[in-house]
Amino acid sequence: MICLSSLLVIPYVVSDMLCAGDQALQIRVQLISATFVTSGIATILQTTFGMRLSILHGPSFAFLPALHTFQATFPCNADTNTNNWEEKMQMISGSCLIAVLIMPILGFTGLVGKISKYIGPVTIVPIMSLLTIGTVPDIEEKMALHWISIVEFLVLILFVVILERYEVPLPVFSLSEKKFKFTRQKIFSQFPYLLGISIVWFICFIMTITNAEPRGGEARTDQNASITVFDQTPWVQMPMPLFFGPPKFNLALVCGFMASCFAAMIESIGDYNLCAKISKQSRPPPSNTNRAFVVEGVGCILAALWGVGTGVTTYAENIAIMSVTKVTSRITMQMAGVLLILAGVISKFAAFLSMIPEPIIGGLLAMGVCLINGVSLSNLQVRLSPKKSIPEQRSRFLQTVDMKISRNLTIIGISIIMGLTVATHFEKTPLNTGNQIVDDVFGTLLTIRMLIGGVIAFTLDNITGGATRRQRGFVSEMDDEEQDPEKGESDIETNGYVLPSKLNQFFLRYSWLTYLPVIPSEREIREIEEKRNKFKIIEEKIEKA
């Protein structure tokens, strides 16, 4: 339910960009189904074969800036031909398909694992901040449709911020005692979006039946088009690849999507490390990081083929909720992936979600972007970590980024402000070199804020002295050992990164595979299997005793 807001927002935004007129609702239903199915498949693949942590994938907001630039070329106005939406969708899908190939290529060659060593919070924070700033026009457009979007946003603030820790008494029946009892649950923090959508949607329904909302109003729930689409949509329908036709390509959009891919990858690197900390795991090994991006790239390819309109990325909101529930099992997320696939296949469910009044989506988008921005800023936070090497168990503060150093402050400030300034300039004054291809490609890239800010931050952070790696926010291997000092033979059972034993035996049988960057080395695999065998022997002795 936490990912529901983002899963819904992208189909609404993309369907509006196509300028499809009366067909927009039918397209939205297809996009919602495709989004749910591809997100479910990508989640299962990532938790099973990729990073192997409890990670949920969904459509990425990082692709929206490139889509906005593309929309500026094909704006929606009174003269727009609503029959050309298929060609636009084909260009979006085809361009995305070409651009996202960069992910599995970088992962399979091992380059992403090497590059990730130089990407720290000083680079991640400006990129994520500029990404959220870039979605402000979308937020304003959706929330300007009707004041009910403000109600949705305020309700979400009430649930997510004010009532987050409030425990609601709920009646339950005890089978052992054969009577009803009350248990207290934090339902507002666990289901904020589900509750928020339901409550405000019901308010819209009341406004509709009482005619408090005038005919044709954006907040009405009896829109004839949406009801007709719901009635005509079959109960079960499997979203098909290339549903919108054969892919077409737009060079400027391909370049824009490639920039979005790099931003999404940098975002995922930060999310992987955050998920590892919450799951009480060490820093992700290079082979897992490489494999994770191969799998994430496969998810992006599926999203492009199904016509989602964007690639997929890791959802930081779902990682954040794990810190509340304390549940970090990959099986839980795999089941979530199965539920997402079922929700996509049952197309009546997608048609039902497409009936949500669009202003409500504006409130969801606003809160989702706010949470993403908050998660990005958490990379700069000061966190408390116990130092068990000290007898009296004192605690120490590990500062992710030392913000007392002017060098770090200056780099973050420059990258954010100049990312905004350069992009704004080229939006107002389009590039004019006399070469149409150069103007289209570089004109698109120079209007993507997160790309400009990210390049500035990455370059300055890696060529400028004046700070150690720890002061720049990088965690060393020594820090990992200090955080998990109790290493034993049984730790292999709690290591979320290791592959199943049968798969390891296969790699040992064909040892040449261990030279691939996405596979652990032969030495690492043998050490893992030796620990597993020792642990099994200990367990057998305990059972016999």
N, C-alpha and C positions, 0 to 999 in steps of 0.2 A: 504493500500500500504506500510505502514511502516513495517508491519510484514512479507511482502512478501519475503524479503531476507532470514530470518530464516526459513520460511516455505519451501523454496526451498532447502536450504543448507542441512538439515538433510536427505531428500530423496536421494540427490546426494551422500552424504558421506556414508550412509548405503548401497546403491546399489553398490558402489565401493568395500565395505568391503566383499561382498558376493562372489566376484570372479566368476561372472556368465557368463563372456565372452560375446557372441553375444546377450544373453537374458537380459543383464543389462538394456537396454533402456526400454524394456517391464516392467521389475520390477520397474524401476524408475517412469513410468507412474502410476502404481498401488499405489506406495508409495506416490506420490504427491496427488492423489485423496483421499487416506485414511487420509493423513495428513490434508488436507483442511476440510474434513468432521468431523473428530474427534475434530479438533481445533474449528470448528464452534459450535458443540454440547457442548463441554466443556465451551466455552465462554457464551453461552446462559444459561446453568445450573448455572454457577458461578454468573452471574449478576442477575439472577432471584431468585435462592434459596440459594446460598452460601453467599459470602461476601456482595452481593447486591450493590457493587460499580461498576464503569465503568472499568472493567478488561477484558483484552483479553488473552486467553490461546493459547499456541502453543507448539511444540516439544521443549524439554529442552536440552540445551547444556551440562547440568550437567551429562548426561548419556554417553557422548562421551569418557571420560577417561576409564570407564569400557569396552566400546566397543573396544577401542584401545588395552587393555590388552587381550581381547578375540580374536582380530584379530591377535595378536602376536602368539597365539596358532594355528591359522589356516591362515597362511600368503598366500598372492597371489604371485605365482611365475610360472616359466615355467612348473613345474611338477604338478601344481594344477589341480584337476579334476573339470572342470566347471559345471559338473552335480550335484555336492554336495551342491549347493547353497540353495536348499530347506531345507535341514537338518539344515544348519546354521541359516536360517531365523526362522525355528521352534524353535531352541534353544534360539535365541534372544527373540522371542515373548513369549515363555513359561517362561523363566527366568524373563523377565520383568513383566509378569503377577503375578508371585509369589511375587516378590520384592515390587511392588507398593501397595500390600495389606496393608503394614505398614502405609500408609497415612490415609485411612479411619478408620483403627483401632485406631490410635493415636487421630484422630479427634473425633470419636464417643465416646471414653472413656474420652475425655477432657484433656488428657495428653499434647497434643500439646499446648493448651492454657496456661497450667501451665509452660511448658518448655520455651515458648516464652518470659516469664517474665525475663528469665536469658540470653536470646540471644540479645546482643546489637551490635552496629556498630563495636566494637573491634573484634567480632567474624565474623560478616558478611563480612567485607572488606577483610580480608585474604582469606576467602573461595572463594569469587568472583574473587579476583585477581589471585589466583592459578587456578581457573577454566579457566580464559582467557589465562593464561600462558600455560595451558595444551593443548589448541587448536592451539598453534603456529605451531606444525608439520603439522596439516591439512592445515593451511593457506599457509605454505611454499610449501607443495606438490601441492596445487591447483594453486598457483600463479607462480610456476616454470614451469607450462605447456606451457605458452605462455606470451609474453610481453603485450598482450592486457588486461591481468588481472590488470597490473599496470595502464593502461589507465582507466579502470573501477574504480579503487580505487581513482585515482586523480580526476576523474569526480565527484565522490561522495564527496570527500573533498571540491571541488568547490561548490557543491550545499548545503552540510550540514553545512559547516563552513564559507566559504567566502561570498556566496550569500544568506545566511540564511534569512537576513532581507531585501533583495532587493525586491521591489514590481514591478511586471511586469504589464505594462498597457495592459488590455484586452478589446476588444470591446464587448459591450452588447447592446441588443435592449430594450429600455424602452417602455413598453406598454402604460404607462400613457402619456408620451410625444411623443410617436410614432416616435422615432428616435434613431439612434445608439449613444451610449455614451461610454466613456472609464472608466473602473474601475481598480484599482490597487490591485493585489493579490500577496501574498508571495508563489508562486507556487513551488519555489525551496525548501523551508522548509517543505511544505505540501506533495509534491510528489517526494522526492529526488531519491528513489529507482526505481520508475516507469520510471522517466526521464532518470536516469543513465543506466538502463538496455536497454531501447529503443535506446538511442543514440549509445552506444557501440555495441549493436547487429546490428544496421544499419551500423556501420563502418565495422563490420565483413562481412556483406552482400556485401558491396562495394569491400572489399578485395577479396571476393570470385568470384564475377562476372568479376573482372579485373584480376583475377589470381595472384594478389599480394601475396596471401597466397597459397603456393604450395599444390598440391593434397595430401590429407590425413592429412593436417595441423589441429591442434587443434582448430583454430579460424574459420574454414570454416563452412558455414551454409548449405551446400548441402551434409552433411553426408548421405550416402545412407541408412544406418540403421535407422537413426532418421526419415527420410522422409517416409520410409516403415512403421515404427511403427505408425506414424501419420495417414497415409492412412488407416491402418488396424484397428485403434482404433474406436469403435463406438461413436456416438455423446453423448449418454446418457448411463451411466453404474453406478449402485449403488455399491460402495465398500462393500464387504461382510466380516463379521468376519471370522477369521480362513481361509482366502483366500489361504494362503500358506501351509495349512495342519494342522493336530493336533499338539498342542504344545509339545515341549520337554524341558528338563531342564538340566542346567549345574550349579552345586553347586557353583563353583567359580564365575560365571557370576551373579548368584542370589545375592551373598554377595556383589559383586561389584555394582550391581544395587541398593541394599539397601543403600549402602553408598551414591550413587547418589541421592536417594530419600531424605535422610537427608539434603544433600547440597541444593537440589531444594526447600525443605521446608523452610530452613533458608533464601534462596534467596527470597521466596515468602513472608515471614514475613516482610522483609525489604520493598518489593514492596507494600504490603498492607498498611503499615504505610505511605509510600510516596504517594500512591494514595489517602489516606484519607486526607493528608495535602493539596494536589492540589485540591481535591474536597471540601475543607473547612469543613471537618467533624472532629469529635473528634477521639481519638484513638479507633480502632476497639474493640468492646466488646468481652469478652471471648467466648460467645456463637456463635458470627459471625465468629470468628477465627476458632473455632472447626468445625463449619459447612462448612467453606470455604475449609478446608483440606479434609473433607469427600467428597465434590463435586470435588475437585482437584484430589482426589484418584480415584473417579469414572471416571474422564476424562482420567487418566493414565491407568485404566483397559481397557477402550474402545480403547485407542491407542495401548495397547498390543494385544488386540484381533484382531484389524484391521492390525496389523503387521507394525506399524509405525517405530518401532525399538527403541523408547525412550518413556519416560513418557511426560506429559505436565507440563508446568509451566506458571507463570505470565510473560508477556512481558513488561519489564521495558521501552523499547523504545516507546511503545504505551502510557504508563503513562507519559513519558516525552513530547510527542507531545501534550498531553492534556494541559500542562502548556503553550504551544504556542497558541493553538486554543481557550483555555478557555472553551471548551465544555467537560463537565464531566457527561453528562446524560447517565444513564444506557441503555436507549432506543437506543441511538446511537450505543453502543457496541453490543446490541442484534441484531440490523439490520446488523452489521458487521458479526456477527455469522451466520445469515441467508445467507448472500452473500458468506461466506466461504463454507457453505454446498452446495449451488448451484454450486460454482466453482468446487467442488469436484465431484459432480454428473455428471456435463457436462464433461465427460472424454476427449473429444476432446481438451478442454482447458488445461487439465493436460498434454496431449500428446504434445500440442504446447509448453508448458513451458519446457518440457523435451528436446526440440530441442535447448535450449539456450546453446551456447558453454561453455564447462566446465570451461575454464579460467575466464569467466565472473563471475561464481559462486565463484571463488577464491577471486575476488575483493569484492564481496558482503559479503563473510565470514569475510574478514579482517575488513571491516568497521563495520559490526555487532558486532564483538568481541570488537573492539575499543570502541564502544558506551556502551556495557555492562560493560567494565572496567571503563569507565568514570562515569556511573551511580553508580557503586559500591563505587567509591571513593567519590561520593557526600554525602555519609553517614558521612563523616568527615568534611563536609563544615561548614562554619559559615553562619547562615541565619539571616535575619533582621525581627524582629517582633515588631509591634506597641504595646506599653504599654498604654492602654487607661485609666488606673487608674490615670495617671499623667495628670493634667489639660492642660498643654501646649502641650500634645500629642507628647512628645518626643519619640524617638525610642530607642530600646535596641537591643543588639546582643545576640542571644541565640546560644551558641556554642554546636554543636551536640556532638563532642568529644573534650575534652580539650587536645590538642596536646602539650601543654607546660609541661605536666606531663611526666617525663621520664618513668614512669610505663606503660602508654598507648603506647608510642613509642616503648618500648622494647618488649612488648607482640606482637604487630603487626609485628615488625621486625623478632622476633624469629619464629613466626608461619609461615611466608612466606618463610624465608630462610631454615628453617628445613623441611618444607613441601617439598621443592624442593630437598634438600639434601638427605633425607631419601628415597624418591621415586626414585631418580636417582641411589642411591646405589643398591636398590633391583632390578632395571631394569638391571643393569650391573652384579650384583651378585645374581641370583635367590635364593630364600629360599630353603634350603635343610635340612629338619629335619629327613628324612628317611620315612616319612608318606606322601603318595601322596596326600591324601585329605587335610591334613593340609598345605602342600606346595601350593596346588592350591588355597585354600581359602585365607590364610593369605598372600600368595605371590601376589594375586590380590589386596587385601586391602592395602598392604604396597607399592604399586606402584601408588595409587590414591592420588595425591598431595593435592587436596582440602580436602580429608578426614583427612589426617595427620595434615595438617595445621589447619583445623577446630577444631579437638580434642584438639590440643595444645592451640589454642586461647581461646576456650570455657572454658577449665580447668583453665588456668592461670587467665583469666578475672574474674572468679567466686571464686577463692580461694585466690587471692592476694589482699591485702588491699592497702591503699595509695591513694584511689580516691573514691569520692562519686558516687552514681548512676547517678547523673546529669553530672558529669565530665566524666563518662564512656559512655555517650550518651543516657541514658534512660530519657524519658520525663515523668514527674510525672502527677498525676491527677490535681494538682494545676496549672501546666503549661497549661493544656488543658483548664481549666476554664479561665485563664488569656487571652488565645488566642481567646476565644469566650465568652466574658463577658456578652453580651446582650442576656440573655435567656428569652424567652417569651412563651406564650401559642402556638404561631404559629410555633415554631421551630420544632414541630413534622412533619410539612409538608415539611421541608427541611432536615430532618434526613434520610440519605440514608440507614441506617441499619435496620430500623423497618420493620416488616413483614406486609403484607396486613391485613386489618381488619378482613376479613372472616377467614383467617388462624389463627389469634389471638383468635377469638371467638371459633374456633374449639379446640385450646389448652386449653382455659378456661373451655370448656365443659368436656374435658378429662384432668383434671389438673395433673394427674400423669405423663403426658408427659413432663411437665415443669421441672421435676427433671432430665431429660436427659441433658448432657452438651452441646448439640447442639441446645437446645431450651432456649429462655430467661426465667427467673424465672416468677412465677405467679404474683409476685408483680410488676415486670417491665412491664409485658403485661397489667395489670390493669391500671397502671399509663399512659401508652401510649394510651389506649382506652379512658380513662377519658379526656386526653388532646384533643384527636380527637373530642370527643363529645362537649367539650367546644368550640372548634374552629368552629364546624359546627353551633352551636347556634349563635356565633358571626357573622358568614357569613350570616345566615338567617336574623338576625336583620338588618344587613347592606343592604341586598337586599330589605327588606320591607321598610326601610327608603328611 
